[in-house]
């Protein structure tokens, strides 16, 4: 039965001061290293028309003013798009989550705030339901067969084992895991298939693979070999390398179930 569940294709928008930007690899978000890609709502509409299954917005400003801008972005996107919207970046409390859900988000993504206070996962799940709570994990290979979780945009090693943290997040109430490979992020050299598969096989919730998409083959690989439930990408969509439709047609040709 599992094989029949459609795999999702999810574009991701990094929003900085109300505009979509894209840097290469973690920790490179300093001024000048970000390319401005455009208006987030215009891009969301484009991906909505291309048939994206969901849309992820990450607020990389994480200031009070930036939050206000983000609420406006989510309100405008939710008003015009029919796909589910996930929003993350600097959400530290149930109140922060509620602000975004009220603005029109369907899911909340938490990362450093969940690491700082794991109970936030449970609080969010109890208040809004597990299906609303996504835990995003930035994992980096630190040794043979060992991946650890990094926080603060991939700058700070928590020392936590990535697989153990994913399992704990699900026990606390996370309804989905977004696994981002720090090593692969922005390189377009392919996903980290090994850690994606390990985590996919260790948790009973969907795992979204992120970091490294550079070709259609990479997307198919991580869904098949990595056993991911969904694939998330930014650069290849923003710069017009592929459309969401291109990805879905390719996956369908490989007998990977997708919503066309």
C-alpha positions in Angstrom: 0.0 0.0 0.0 2.9 2.3 0.9 4.1 2.4 -2.7 0.8 4.1 -3.8 1.2 7.2 -1.7 2.2 10.1 -4.0 5.6 11.6 -3.4 5.6 15.4 -3.0 7.6 18.0 -4.8 8.2 21.1 -2.7 9.8 24.4 -3.7 11.4 26.3 -0.8 11.7 30.1 -0.6 14.3 31.8 1.7 12.7 35.2 2.6 15.0 38.0 3.7 13.4 41.4 4.3 10.4 40.5 2.2 12.4 39.2 -0.8 13.4 35.7 -1.8 17.2 35.2 -1.7 19.5 32.3 -2.3 23.0 31.6 -1.0 25.3 28.7 -1.6 25.8 26.4 1.4 25.2 27.1 5.1 26.7 30.1 6.9 27.1 32.0 3.6 24.1 34.3 4.3 26.2 37.4 4.8 25.4 40.5 2.7 26.7 40.2 -0.8 26.6 36.4 -0.8 22.8 36.2 -1.3 21.3 36.5 -4.7 18.0 38.3 -4.8 15.5 36.0 -6.6 12.3 38.1 -6.4 8.9 38.6 -4.7 7.9 35.6 -2.6 4.2 35.8 -3.5 4.9 36.0 -7.2 7.2 33.0 -7.0 4.7 31.0 -4.9 2.0 31.7 -7.5 4.3 30.5 -10.2 5.0 27.2 -8.3 1.3 26.9 -7.5 0.5 27.0 -11.3 3.3 24.5 -12.0 1.6 22.0 -9.7 3.8 22.2 -6.5 2.4 19.9 -3.8 3.4 22.4 -1.1 5.4 25.5 -0.6 7.9 26.2 2.2 8.8 29.8 3.3 11.8 30.3 5.6 12.2 33.7 7.2 15.9 34.2 7.4 15.6 37.8 8.7 14.3 36.6 12.1 13.7 40.1 13.5 10.5 41.7 14.8 10.2 43.8 11.7 11.0 40.8 9.5 8.3 38.7 11.3 5.7 41.4 10.4 6.8 41.3 6.8 6.6 37.5 6.8 3.0 37.6 8.1 2.1 39.8 5.2 3.8 37.4 2.8 1.9 34.4 4.2 -1.4 36.3 4.1 -0.9 37.3 0.5 0.3 33.8 -0.6 -2.5 32.0 1.3 -5.0 34.3 -0.4 -3.9 33.4 -3.9 -2.4 29.9 -3.7 -4.2 26.5 -3.3 -1.3 24.4 -2.1 -0.4 24.0 1.6 2.1 26.5 3.0 4.7 25.8 5.6 6.5 28.6 7.4 9.7 28.5 9.5 12.4 30.7 10.8 12.7 32.2 14.3 9.4 30.7 15.7 10.1 30.2 19.4 6.7 29.8 21.0 3.2 28.5 20.5 2.1 32.2 20.1 4.6 32.6 17.2 3.1 29.5 15.6 -0.4 30.7 16.1 0.5 34.1 14.4 1.6 32.2 11.3 -1.2 29.7 11.2 -3.7 32.5 11.6 -2.0 34.3 8.7 -2.7 31.3 6.5 0.1 28.8 7.0 -0.8 25.1 7.2 2.3 23.9 8.9 5.0 25.3 11.2 8.6 24.4 10.8 10.9 24.6 13.8 14.6 23.9 14.1 16.9 25.7 16.5 14.0 26.6 18.8 13.1 22.9 19.1 16.7 22.1 19.9 16.9 24.8 22.5 13.6 23.6 24.1 12.3 20.3 22.8 9.1 20.7 24.8 8.1 23.2 22.1 7.4 20.3 19.8 4.9 18.8 22.2 3.3 22.1 23.0 2.7 22.8 19.3 1.4 19.3 18.6 -1.0 19.4 21.6 -2.3 22.9 20.6 -2.5 22.5 16.8 -2.1 18.8 16.0 1.0 16.8 15.0 0.2 17.4 11.3 1.0 21.1 11.8 4.4 20.6 13.4 7.4 20.0 11.2 10.9 19.6 12.7 13.7 20.6 10.4 17.1 19.0 11.0 20.4 20.3 9.7 22.7 17.3 9.7 26.4 17.1 8.9 28.6 14.1 8.6 31.2 14.2 11.4 32.8 10.8 11.0 32.3 7.4 9.3 28.7 6.5 9.5 28.0 9.4 11.9 25.9 12.5 11.4 25.3 15.2 14.0 22.7 18.0 14.3 23.8 21.6 13.8 21.8 24.6 14.9 21.9 28.4 14.1 21.9 27.9 10.4 24.4 25.1 10.4 27.0 27.0 12.4 26.8 25.4 15.8 27.3 21.6 16.5 24.8 20.4 19.1 26.6 17.1 19.4 23.3 15.3 19.0 23.1 12.2 16.8 20.9 13.1 13.8 18.9 9.8 13.8 18.3 9.9 17.6 17.1 13.5 17.4 14.7 12.7 14.6 13.3 9.8 16.6 12.9 12.0 19.7 11.2 14.8 17.8 8.6 12.3 16.5 8.0 10.9 20.0 7.4 14.5 21.2 4.8 15.0 18.5 6.5 16.1 15.2 4.3 15.0 12.2 7.1 15.4 9.7 10.8 15.7 9.5 12.7 17.9 7.0 16.2 16.6 6.7 18.7 19.0 5.3 22.2 17.9 4.5 24.7 20.7 5.3 27.4 19.0 3.3 25.2 18.9 0.1 23.2 22.1 0.6 23.5 24.5 -2.4 26.1 22.3 -4.1 23.6 20.8 -6.6 25.8 17.6 -6.4 23.0 15.3 -5.1 21.3 14.5 -1.8 23.0 12.6 1.1 21.2 9.3 0.4 22.6 7.4 3.3 21.4 9.7 6.2 18.1 10.3 4.4 17.4 6.5 4.2 18.6 6.0 7.8 16.2 8.6 9.2 13.3 7.5 6.8 13.6 4.0 8.1 13.9 5.1 11.8 10.7 7.3 12.1 7.1 6.6 11.3 6.3 10.0 9.8 7.1 11.5 6.4 10.7 12.6 5.7 11.3 15.5 3.3 14.8 15.4 1.7 16.5 18.8 1.3 20.0 20.0 0.3 21.8 19.1 -2.9 19.2 18.9 -5.7 20.9 19.6 -9.0 19.3 17.3 -11.5 16.1 15.3 -12.1 18.1 12.1 -11.4 19.0 13.4 -7.9 15.3 13.8 -7.1 14.5 10.3 -8.2 17.4 8.9 -6.3 16.5 10.4 -3.0 12.9 9.2 -3.3 13.9 5.7 -4.3 17.3 4.9 -2.6 16.9 7.5 0.2 13.3 6.4 0.8 12.2 10.0 1.3 8.5 10.9 1.1 9.1 14.3 -0.5 11.8 16.3 -2.1 12.5 20.0 -1.4 14.6 22.3 -3.6 15.3 25.9 -4.2 17.9 27.0 -6.7 16.9 24.6 -9.5 13.4 26.0 -9.5 14.2 29.7 -8.8 16.7 30.0 -11.6 14.5 28.1 -14.1 16.7 25.0 -14.5 13.5 22.9 -14.1 9.9 23.5 -13.4 7.9 21.5 -10.8 6.1 19.9 -13.8 9.5 18.8 -15.3 10.3 17.0 -12.0 6.9 15.3 -11.8 7.0 14.1 -15.4 10.5 12.6 -14.9 9.5 10.9 -11.6 6.3 9.5 -13.2 8.4 8.1 -16.1 10.4 6.3 -13.4 7.2 4.8 -11.9 7.5 7.0 -8.9 3.9 8.0 -7.8 3.3 11.8 -8.0 0.2 14.0 -8.3 0.2 15.2 -11.9 
